[in-house]
């Protein structure tokens, strides 16, 4: 009797999982650590939090974001394929996790691919992010001005509860995505480490933000890639659109600045790689915050921000050298501007291990002085403002950032290993 039951169970298993179904699971990741020195000047008097002076650090993710991931696929036959991705972001200097301490803060989704495209469900990158990632000449890290200065809203990077559809036709790749609750909480930054508290508010997309019941989001992305090209091995052009609903108050410390309504942005980018080892890329984007109510006259028309980045790299044997330049500016509000420049050199010890150095410079032009309270004025470009109010999580260059009207310099030497 026991053998009959086992045989029936085996037959049922074979019926449920056809013999042609094959599954694979892969463990992958990157660990990146650098020793760097940073220096920030005071800048102008402002209500934005500031940190000045020189600091020596062990800094993670200067050349490439550290990550640990698991991904798997199963061929179901008939043109169907199931897959999953679970990806976390360790910080090797402390052994903790980035992305607000989430276990799988980078990605966590399951997908089904059909002959008509792929559906993904879970925490995913925003379509807006891919337009930058497809075009940058740098790895997506703290020195990457394509991701740093073009990220005006944290939900342009990752979103909770996302449903996305992907299609690939010839040289085109496209996706559309939507979320009923992408992770918007009350805007602002918590923690004495940032020098800002506002009674429990957190960054957009914070660990408990998904339970807040706000943050309807949708976006679209399209990429055209040609490889090889006459006279060069490849080129690509990308564009993306992003919008999300806030309906949350914007705080600076304990001071309410406004009630945000909707946010909209777009980006266009492109990259060209030649047969001689050169790669060049550029990206331009704009973002606009609508404001429902505010006591600050300069905010009543909302906040409009434009960003531009351009980069180049050159490969020669085991060496790679490169440079990036970027600008981010308020089109209204303070009309302040941030300008950044990065130089870098990499030496490949192997296909998986690299030594590198980065030199960065960042300057904030304070623009107009805005009265935000009795005797309190706000100055500066988007970089210090977006971080201080929680609209973006991490300042450029692994948390270095810049003070209003100030300058910041950083130089680092590090090692990166992928597996």
C-alpha positions as CSV (number, residue, x, y, z in Angstrom):
1,X,0.0,0.0,0.0
2,X,2.8,2.4,0.9
3,X,4.5,1.7,-2.5
4,X,1.2,2.4,-4.3
5,X,0.9,5.8,-2.5
6,X,4.5,6.7,-3.3
7,X,4.0,5.8,-7.0
8,X,0.8,7.9,-7.2
9,X,2.6,10.8,-5.6
10,X,5.5,10.5,-8.0
11,X,3.1,10.4,-11.0
12,X,1.2,13.5,-9.7
13,X,4.5,15.3,-9.3
14,X,5.5,14.5,-12.9
15,X,2.1,15.7,-14.1
16,X,2.4,19.0,-12.2
17,X,6.0,19.6,-13.3
18,X,6.6,18.4,-16.8
19,X,9.9,16.8,-17.6
20,X,11.1,19.7,-19.8
21,X,10.8,22.2,-16.9
22,X,14.2,23.3,-15.7
23,X,15.0,25.7,-12.9
24,X,18.2,27.5,-11.9
25,X,19.1,29.7,-8.9
26,X,22.1,32.1,-8.9
27,X,23.8,33.9,-6.1
28,X,25.6,37.1,-7.1
29,X,26.8,40.3,-5.7
30,X,29.4,43.1,-5.4
31,X,31.4,44.4,-2.5
32,X,33.0,47.8,-2.8
33,X,35.0,49.7,-0.2
34,X,37.1,52.8,-0.3
35,X,39.2,54.9,2.0
36,X,38.3,58.6,1.3
37,X,38.9,62.1,2.6
38,X,36.1,64.7,2.4
39,X,36.2,68.4,3.1
40,X,33.1,70.6,3.3
41,X,33.0,74.4,3.7
42,X,30.5,76.3,5.7
43,X,28.7,78.2,2.9
44,X,26.0,80.7,3.7
45,X,23.8,81.1,6.7
46,X,20.7,78.9,6.2
47,X,18.2,76.8,8.2
48,X,19.3,73.7,6.3
49,X,21.4,71.4,8.5
50,X,25.1,71.6,7.8
51,X,28.3,69.7,8.5
52,X,31.7,71.3,8.0
53,X,35.4,70.3,8.1
54,X,37.5,67.4,7.0
55,X,36.6,63.8,7.6
56,X,38.4,60.5,6.9
57,X,36.2,57.5,6.3
58,X,35.8,54.0,5.1
59,X,33.1,54.5,2.5
60,X,31.1,51.7,0.8
61,X,30.0,51.8,-2.8
62,X,32.2,54.5,-4.2
63,X,32.7,52.7,-7.6
64,X,29.8,50.3,-7.6
65,X,26.9,49.8,-5.3
66,X,27.5,46.9,-2.9
67,X,24.8,44.2,-3.3
68,X,23.9,40.6,-2.5
69,X,21.3,38.9,-4.6
70,X,19.5,35.7,-5.4
71,X,17.7,35.2,-8.7
72,X,16.1,32.1,-10.2
73,X,14.3,31.0,-13.3
74,X,12.2,28.1,-14.3
75,X,11.4,27.1,-17.9
76,X,7.7,26.1,-17.9
77,X,7.6,25.3,-21.6
78,X,5.3,26.7,-24.2
79,X,7.1,30.0,-24.2
80,X,6.4,30.5,-20.4
81,X,9.1,31.2,-17.9
82,X,8.9,32.0,-14.1
83,X,11.5,34.0,-12.3
84,X,12.3,35.8,-9.1
85,X,14.8,38.3,-7.7
86,X,15.7,39.0,-4.1
87,X,18.4,41.6,-3.7
88,X,19.8,43.4,-0.6
89,X,22.3,46.2,-0.2
90,X,25.0,45.5,2.5
91,X,27.2,48.2,3.8
92,X,30.6,46.5,4.3
93,X,32.0,49.3,6.6
94,X,29.5,48.5,9.3
95,X,27.9,45.2,8.3
96,X,24.5,46.7,8.3
97,X,22.0,47.1,5.4
98,X,21.3,50.1,3.3
99,X,17.9,51.2,1.9
100,X,16.6,52.1,5.3
101,X,17.6,48.7,6.8
102,X,15.3,46.6,4.5
103,X,16.3,43.0,4.1
104,X,15.5,43.1,0.4
105,X,15.6,46.8,-0.1
106,X,17.0,46.8,-3.6
107,X,14.6,44.4,-5.3
108,X,12.1,41.7,-4.4
109,X,9.8,40.5,-7.1
110,X,8.4,37.5,-8.9
111,X,7.8,37.5,-12.6
112,X,6.2,35.5,-15.5
113,X,7.4,35.8,-19.0
114,X,5.1,34.9,-21.9
115,X,5.4,35.1,-25.7
116,X,3.8,38.6,-25.3
117,X,6.1,40.1,-22.7
118,X,7.0,39.8,-19.0
119,X,4.9,40.8,-15.9
120,X,6.8,41.6,-12.6
121,X,5.2,42.0,-9.2
122,X,6.9,43.4,-6.1
123,X,9.4,46.0,-5.1
124,X,11.3,47.1,-8.2
125,X,13.3,49.8,-9.8
126,X,11.3,52.7,-11.3
127,X,11.1,53.0,-15.1
128,X,12.8,56.4,-14.6
129,X,15.9,54.7,-13.1
130,X,16.5,52.6,-16.2
131,X,16.8,55.6,-18.5
132,X,19.8,56.7,-16.4
133,X,21.2,53.2,-15.9
134,X,21.2,52.4,-19.6
135,X,23.2,55.6,-20.4
136,X,25.7,56.3,-17.7
137,X,29.4,55.7,-18.5
138,X,30.1,55.1,-14.8
139,X,28.9,52.3,-12.5
140,X,25.8,53.2,-10.5
141,X,27.6,54.4,-7.4
142,X,28.2,57.4,-5.1
143,X,30.3,59.2,-7.8
144,X,27.8,58.6,-10.5
145,X,26.3,62.1,-11.3
146,X,23.8,60.5,-13.7
147,X,22.0,58.9,-10.8
148,X,22.9,61.4,-8.2
149,X,22.0,64.7,-9.7
150,X,19.1,63.3,-11.8
151,X,17.4,61.8,-8.8
152,X,15.0,64.5,-7.6
153,X,12.5,62.2,-6.0
154,X,13.3,59.0,-4.1
155,X,10.4,57.2,-5.9
156,X,12.3,57.7,-9.2
157,X,14.7,55.0,-8.0
158,X,12.6,52.2,-6.4
159,X,8.9,51.6,-5.6
160,X,7.0,49.3,-3.3
161,X,4.0,47.3,-4.6
162,X,4.9,47.8,-8.2
163,X,3.3,46.0,-11.2
164,X,5.4,46.3,-14.3
165,X,5.1,45.0,-17.9
166,X,8.2,44.6,-20.1
167,X,8.4,44.0,-23.8
168,X,11.4,43.6,-26.2
169,X,10.8,44.0,-29.9
170,X,13.8,44.1,-32.2
171,X,16.2,46.9,-31.0
172,X,13.6,48.3,-28.6
173,X,13.0,47.6,-24.9
174,X,10.0,49.2,-23.2
175,X,8.3,49.0,-19.8
176,X,5.3,50.5,-18.1
177,X,4.8,50.3,-14.3
178,X,2.2,51.4,-11.7
179,X,1.8,51.1,-8.0
180,X,-1.2,51.9,-5.8
181,X,1.2,52.6,-2.9
182,X,4.8,53.1,-3.9
183,X,5.9,54.0,-0.4
184,X,5.2,57.7,0.3
185,X,5.2,58.6,3.9
186,X,5.2,62.0,5.5
187,X,8.2,63.8,3.9
188,X,11.2,64.7,6.0
189,X,14.3,63.1,7.6
190,X,14.4,61.3,11.0
191,X,17.5,60.9,13.1
192,X,20.0,62.9,15.0
193,X,22.7,61.7,12.6
194,X,21.2,64.0,9.9
195,X,20.7,66.8,12.4
196,X,17.0,66.8,11.6
197,X,14.0,65.6,13.5
198,X,10.3,66.2,12.8
199,X,8.3,64.0,15.2
200,X,8.6,60.6,13.4
201,X,8.7,61.6,9.7
202,X,10.9,59.6,7.4
203,X,12.3,59.6,3.9
204,X,10.1,58.8,0.9
205,X,10.0,55.0,0.5
206,X,11.1,54.5,4.2
207,X,10.8,51.1,5.9
208,X,7.2,51.6,7.2
209,X,6.1,54.0,4.4
210,X,4.3,51.3,2.5
211,X,1.7,51.1,5.2
212,X,0.8,54.7,4.9
213,X,-1.8,54.2,2.2
214,X,-0.5,57.0,-0.1
215,X,1.8,57.3,-3.1
216,X,0.0,56.2,-6.3
217,X,2.7,56.1,-8.9
218,X,3.2,55.2,-12.6
219,X,5.8,55.6,-15.2
220,X,7.1,54.4,-18.6
221,X,10.5,53.7,-20.1
222,X,11.7,53.0,-23.7
223,X,15.2,52.2,-24.9
224,X,16.6,51.8,-28.5
225,X,19.9,50.0,-28.8
226,X,22.0,49.3,-31.8
227,X,25.0,47.0,-31.8
228,X,27.1,46.9,-33.7
229,X,27.1,50.2,-35.5
230,X,29.2,51.2,-38.5
231,X,32.4,52.4,-37.1
232,X,31.5,51.5,-33.5
233,X,30.3,48.6,-31.4
234,X,27.1,50.2,-30.0
235,X,24.8,53.1,-29.1
236,X,21.6,53.5,-27.2
237,X,18.9,56.2,-26.6
238,X,16.5,56.2,-23.7
239,X,13.6,58.2,-22.4
240,X,11.3,57.8,-19.3
241,X,8.4,59.5,-17.6
242,X,7.4,59.4,-14.0
243,X,4.6,60.7,-11.9
244,X,3.4,60.1,-8.3
245,X,0.8,61.5,-6.0
246,X,2.0,62.8,-2.6
247,X,-0.7,64.4,-0.6
248,X,1.8,64.6,2.3
249,X,3.3,67.5,4.3
250,X,6.8,68.7,3.5
251,X,8.9,69.4,6.6
252,X,12.3,71.0,7.3
253,X,13.1,69.7,10.8
254,X,10.0,70.4,12.8
255,X,9.0,73.3,10.5
256,X,6.2,72.6,8.0
257,X,7.0,74.1,4.6
258,X,4.1,72.9,2.4
259,X,1.7,70.2,1.5
260,X,2.9,68.4,-1.6
261,X,0.4,67.3,-4.3
262,X,1.6,65.6,-7.5
263,X,5.1,65.2,-8.9
264,X,6.0,64.7,-12.6
265,X,9.3,64.3,-14.3
266,X,10.9,63.1,-17.5
267,X,14.5,62.3,-18.7
268,X,16.1,61.7,-22.1
269,X,19.6,60.1,-22.4
270,X,22.0,58.5,-24.8
271,X,25.3,56.7,-25.0
272,X,27.8,55.9,-27.7
273,X,30.7,53.4,-27.5
274,X,33.4,53.4,-30.1
275,X,35.8,50.7,-31.3
276,X,38.7,52.7,-30.1
277,X,37.8,52.4,-26.4
278,X,35.9,55.6,-26.0
279,X,32.4,55.9,-24.5
280,X,30.4,59.1,-24.2
281,X,27.0,59.7,-22.6
282,X,24.6,62.6,-21.7
283,X,21.3,62.9,-19.9
284,X,18.8,65.8,-19.4
285,X,15.8,65.7,-17.1
286,X,13.2,67.9,-15.4
287,X,11.0,67.4,-12.4
288,X,8.1,69.5,-11.0
289,X,6.5,69.4,-7.5
290,X,3.0,70.7,-7.2
291,X,2.1,72.4,-3.9
292,X,-1.4,72.3,-2.4
293,X,-0.8,74.8,0.4
294,X,2.1,76.7,1.8
295,X,2.8,79.8,4.0
296,X,6.0,80.5,1.8
297,X,5.3,82.8,-1.1
298,X,8.2,81.4,-3.1
299,X,6.7,77.9,-3.0
300,X,3.2,78.7,-4.1
301,X,4.0,78.0,-7.7
302,X,5.6,74.7,-6.8
303,X,9.2,73.6,-7.3
304,X,10.7,73.0,-10.7
305,X,14.1,71.4,-11.1
306,X,16.2,70.7,-14.1
307,X,19.3,68.4,-14.3
308,X,22.0,67.7,-16.8
309,X,24.9,65.3,-16.8
310,X,27.6,64.3,-19.3
311,X,30.3,61.7,-19.1
312,X,33.2,60.1,-21.0
313,X,35.5,57.1,-20.4
314,X,38.4,55.6,-22.2
315,X,39.5,51.9,-22.0
316,X,43.2,51.0,-22.6
317,X,44.2,47.5,-21.7
318,X,43.5,46.9,-18.0
319,X,43.0,50.7,-17.4
320,X,39.9,52.8,-17.6
321,X,39.9,56.5,-17.1
322,X,36.8,58.8,-17.1
323,X,35.2,62.1,-16.2
324,X,31.7,63.3,-15.4
325,X,30.2,66.8,-15.2
326,X,26.7,67.6,-13.9
327,X,24.4,70.5,-13.0
328,X,21.2,70.6,-11.0
329,X,19.1,73.8,-10.6
330,X,15.9,75.2,-9.2
331,X,14.1,76.8,-12.1
332,X,12.1,78.8,-9.5
333,X,12.0,78.8,-5.7
334,X,15.5,79.8,-4.6
335,X,16.9,79.5,-8.2
336,X,20.0,77.9,-6.5
337,X,22.3,75.6,-8.5
338,X,24.6,72.6,-7.8
339,X,27.6,71.9,-10.0
340,X,29.7,68.7,-9.8
341,X,32.8,67.3,-11.5
342,X,34.4,63.8,-11.0
343,X,37.6,62.3,-12.3
344,X,38.3,58.5,-11.9
345,X,40.7,55.8,-12.9
346,X,40.3,52.0,-12.6
347,X,42.8,49.2,-12.9
348,X,41.4,45.7,-13.5
349,X,43.3,43.1,-11.5
350,X,41.0,40.4,-13.0
351,X,37.5,40.2,-14.6
352,X,36.1,40.4,-11.1
353,X,38.4,42.6,-9.1
354,X,39.3,46.2,-9.6
355,X,41.4,48.9,-7.9
356,X,40.2,52.4,-8.4
357,X,40.4,56.1,-7.4
358,X,37.9,58.9,-7.5
359,X,38.3,62.7,-7.2
360,X,35.1,64.8,-6.8
361,X,34.2,68.4,-6.5
362,X,30.8,69.9,-5.7
363,X,29.7,73.5,-5.4
364,X,26.4,74.9,-4.3
365,X,25.3,78.4,-5.5
366,X,22.8,79.6,-2.9
367,X,20.5,81.6,-5.3
368,X,17.9,83.7,-3.6
369,X,17.3,83.9,0.2
370,X,13.8,82.7,1.0
371,X,12.0,83.6,4.3
372,X,10.6,80.4,5.8
373,X,9.9,81.6,9.3
374,X,10.5,84.4,11.8
375,X,14.1,85.3,11.2
376,X,14.8,82.0,9.4
377,X,16.0,82.0,5.8
378,X,16.6,79.2,3.3
379,X,19.3,79.3,0.6
380,X,20.8,76.8,-1.7
381,X,20.3,74.6,-4.7
382,X,18.4,71.3,-4.9
383,X,21.1,69.0,-3.5
384,X,21.1,70.2,0.2
385,X,17.3,70.9,0.1
386,X,16.2,67.5,-1.3
387,X,18.2,65.6,1.3
388,X,17.2,67.7,4.3
389,X,13.5,67.4,3.5
390,X,13.6,63.6,2.8
391,X,12.7,64.0,-0.9
392,X,16.0,62.2,-1.6
393,X,17.6,59.7,0.8
394,X,21.4,60.0,0.3
395,X,23.6,63.0,-0.7
396,X,25.9,62.5,-3.6
397,X,29.2,60.8,-3.1
398,X,28.2,58.3,-0.4
399,X,26.7,60.9,1.9
400,X,29.2,63.7,1.5
401,X,26.7,66.2,0.1
402,X,27.2,70.0,0.2
403,X,26.2,72.9,2.4
404,X,24.1,75.8,1.0
405,X,26.5,78.1,-0.8
406,X,29.4,75.9,0.1
407,X,31.9,73.6,-1.6
408,X,32.8,69.9,-1.0
409,X,35.8,67.9,-2.2
410,X,36.4,64.2,-1.9
411,X,39.2,61.8,-2.9
412,X,39.1,58.1,-2.4
413,X,41.0,54.9,-3.2
414,X,39.2,51.6,-3.1
415,X,38.7,48.0,-4.2
416,X,35.7,46.3,-5.8
417,X,35.0,42.6,-6.2
418,X,32.1,41.0,-8.0
419,X,30.9,37.4,-7.7
